[in-house]
Amino acid sequence: MILRVSVFLGWAFIASADFEEAGTAARPWGMANAYTALAMDHLALSYNPAGLSVLELPEGGAGYNRLWTGLTDQSNLGNGHVAFAMPLRAISPAVPGGVGFNYLNTYLAGAYAEQTISLGYGLEVDRGISIGAAFKYLIASVTVDAYLASDPLFVKTGQTGGVGADFGVLIRTVPGWNFGLAIVN
């Protein structure tokens, strides 16, 4: 489980276990992933699902990052994502909030992969105060070859999956000051 708290002053506190997410886009990476209080776009599902509540228009994005290039064993490590989010008022003006979908894949080609599929909803419960939740399916798969067989971390080939949930709060006070809290699995 990851607990991420940030205030748009550049702080972030993270504690994590497996499924450590490397991030999804340049802006959050450039801010050391201290994006919880600013996630009010298609990336909200990855950082704070409450941000889905303030979307103005449907939006989406996709990205790919080659991680740790130049490794001496020529490993191909990568991270890719596809995300889409939209305000529900785009469908009907009477429906509040916003929804989002996110697919994240982090892998070591031919050996290991972590995939996360997320669906979320955000709702503004009072002027400037939003809450949100996301539900995800997590998949990890390992293929042991001759190279990995000597590593005790990779004991056997297989795939496993599980479910998780994220919850967030976003408080927008005066212009330029946002506060966010996200409990992220």
C-alpha positions as CSV (number, residue, x, y, z in Angstrom):
1,M,0.0,0.0,0.0
2,I,1.2,3.5,-0.8
3,L,0.3,6.5,1.3
4,R,1.0,9.7,-0.6
5,V,0.3,13.2,0.9
6,S,1.3,16.4,-0.8
7,V,0.6,20.1,-0.6
8,F,1.6,22.1,-3.6
9,L,4.8,23.3,-2.0
10,G,6.7,20.4,-3.4
11,W,6.4,17.8,-0.6
12,A,5.5,14.2,-0.9
13,F,5.7,11.4,1.6
14,I,5.6,7.9,0.1
15,A,5.8,4.4,1.7
16,S,5.4,1.5,-0.7
17,A,5.8,-2.2,-1.3
18,D,5.3,-4.2,-4.5
19,F,3.7,-2.5,-7.6
20,E,5.8,0.6,-7.1
21,E,4.5,2.9,-9.8
22,A,7.3,4.9,-11.5
23,G,4.9,7.6,-12.7
24,T,3.0,8.2,-15.9
25,A,4.0,11.6,-17.4
26,A,6.6,14.3,-17.6
27,R,4.9,16.9,-15.4
28,P,4.5,14.7,-12.3
29,W,8.0,13.2,-12.8
30,G,9.4,16.7,-13.1
31,M,7.8,17.4,-9.7
32,A,9.2,14.3,-8.1
33,N,5.7,12.8,-8.3
34,A,4.4,15.4,-5.8
35,Y,1.3,15.7,-7.9
36,T,-1.5,14.8,-5.5
37,A,-2.8,18.3,-5.1
38,L,-2.5,19.1,-8.8
39,A,-4.0,16.0,-10.4
40,M,-7.0,17.6,-12.1
41,D,-6.6,16.0,-15.5
42,H,-6.5,12.5,-17.1
43,L,-3.6,11.7,-14.7
44,A,-5.9,12.1,-11.7
45,L,-6.5,8.3,-11.5
46,S,-2.8,7.7,-10.9
47,Y,-2.3,10.4,-8.3
48,N,-5.6,11.5,-6.7
49,P,-9.0,10.3,-8.0
50,A,-10.7,13.3,-6.4
51,G,-9.2,15.4,-9.3
52,L,-11.6,13.7,-11.7
53,S,-14.4,15.8,-10.3
54,V,-13.0,19.1,-11.7
55,L,-12.5,18.1,-15.3
56,E,-13.8,20.6,-17.8
57,L,-13.5,18.5,-21.0
58,P,-12.8,14.9,-21.9
59,E,-9.1,14.2,-22.2
60,G,-6.7,11.4,-22.6
61,G,-3.0,10.6,-22.9
62,A,-0.6,7.8,-23.6
63,G,3.1,7.5,-22.9
64,Y,6.1,5.1,-23.0
65,N,9.3,5.4,-21.0
66,R,12.4,3.3,-21.5
67,L,13.7,2.9,-18.0
68,W,17.4,2.6,-16.9
69,T,18.9,2.5,-20.4
70,G,22.5,1.4,-20.8
71,L,22.4,-1.5,-18.4
72,T,25.3,-3.8,-19.0
73,D,23.1,-6.9,-19.4
74,Q,21.1,-5.2,-22.2
75,S,17.8,-5.5,-20.2
76,N,14.8,-3.8,-21.8
77,L,12.9,-2.2,-18.9
78,G,9.9,-0.1,-19.8
79,N,6.8,1.7,-18.5
80,G,3.8,2.5,-20.6
81,H,0.4,3.9,-19.9
82,V,-2.9,4.9,-21.5
83,A,-5.4,7.1,-19.7
84,F,-8.8,8.7,-20.4
85,A,-11.0,10.9,-18.2
86,M,-14.1,12.9,-18.7
87,P,-16.7,14.9,-16.8
88,L,-20.0,13.2,-16.7
89,R,-21.8,16.4,-17.6
90,A,-20.4,15.8,-21.1
91,I,-23.0,13.0,-21.3
92,S,-25.7,14.7,-19.3
93,P,-25.6,18.2,-17.6
94,A,-27.5,16.8,-14.6
95,V,-24.9,14.1,-13.8
96,P,-22.1,15.4,-11.4
97,G,-18.5,14.3,-11.2
98,G,-16.0,12.8,-13.5
99,V,-14.8,9.3,-14.4
100,G,-11.5,7.9,-15.6
101,F,-9.8,4.8,-17.0
102,N,-6.1,4.0,-16.7
103,Y,-3.9,1.2,-17.9
104,L,-0.3,1.1,-16.6
105,N,2.3,-1.5,-17.7
106,T,5.8,-1.8,-16.2
107,Y,8.0,-4.6,-17.5
108,L,11.3,-6.3,-18.0
109,A,10.9,-7.7,-21.5
110,G,10.6,-11.5,-21.6
111,A,10.8,-11.9,-17.8
112,Y,8.6,-9.8,-15.6
113,A,5.5,-7.5,-16.0
114,E,3.2,-5.5,-13.7
115,Q,0.0,-4.3,-15.1
116,T,-2.6,-2.1,-13.4
117,I,-6.1,-1.5,-14.8
118,S,-8.0,1.3,-13.0
119,L,-11.5,2.8,-13.1
120,G,-12.4,5.8,-10.9
121,Y,-14.9,8.4,-10.0
122,G,-14.6,11.9,-8.5
123,L,-17.3,14.1,-7.1
124,E,-17.2,17.7,-5.8
125,V,-19.1,17.5,-2.5
126,D,-18.9,21.2,-1.7
127,R,-17.4,24.3,-3.4
128,G,-13.7,23.5,-3.7
129,I,-13.9,20.1,-1.8
130,S,-13.8,16.9,-3.9
131,I,-13.6,13.3,-3.0
132,G,-12.8,10.3,-5.3
133,A,-12.2,6.6,-5.4
134,A,-10.6,4.2,-7.9
135,F,-10.7,0.5,-8.1
136,K,-8.0,-1.5,-9.8
137,Y,-7.0,-4.9,-10.9
138,L,-3.3,-5.7,-10.5
139,I,-1.5,-8.4,-12.4
140,A,2.1,-9.6,-12.0
141,S,3.7,-12.2,-14.2
142,V,7.1,-13.8,-14.2
143,T,8.8,-15.9,-16.9
144,V,12.0,-17.6,-15.5
145,D,14.7,-18.2,-18.1
146,A,18.3,-19.4,-17.7
147,Y,19.5,-15.9,-16.7
148,L,16.8,-15.4,-14.0
149,A,17.0,-19.0,-12.7
150,S,20.1,-18.1,-10.6
151,D,18.2,-15.2,-8.9
152,P,16.3,-16.3,-5.7
153,L,13.8,-13.6,-6.2
154,F,12.5,-15.3,-9.3
155,V,11.6,-18.8,-8.0
156,K,9.0,-19.9,-10.5
157,T,7.1,-18.9,-13.6
158,G,3.5,-17.8,-13.2
159,Q,1.0,-15.0,-13.0
160,T,-1.0,-13.6,-10.1
161,G,-3.5,-10.9,-9.7
162,G,-5.3,-8.9,-7.0
163,V,-7.6,-6.0,-6.5
164,G,-7.0,-2.7,-4.9
165,A,-8.6,0.7,-4.2
166,D,-7.4,4.3,-4.0
167,F,-9.2,7.1,-2.2
168,G,-8.5,10.8,-2.4
169,V,-9.5,14.2,-1.2
170,L,-8.8,17.5,-3.1
171,I,-9.3,20.9,-1.5
172,R,-9.0,24.0,-3.7
173,T,-9.0,27.1,-1.5
174,V,-7.7,30.4,-2.8
175,P,-6.3,30.5,-6.4
176,G,-2.8,28.8,-6.4
177,W,-3.4,26.8,-3.2
178,N,-4.5,23.2,-3.4
179,F,-4.3,20.5,-0.8
180,G,-4.5,16.8,-1.7
181,L,-4.5,13.6,0.3
182,A,-4.5,10.2,-1.5
183,I,-4.4,6.7,0.0
184,V,-3.2,4.7,-2.9
185,N,-2.9,0.9,-3.0
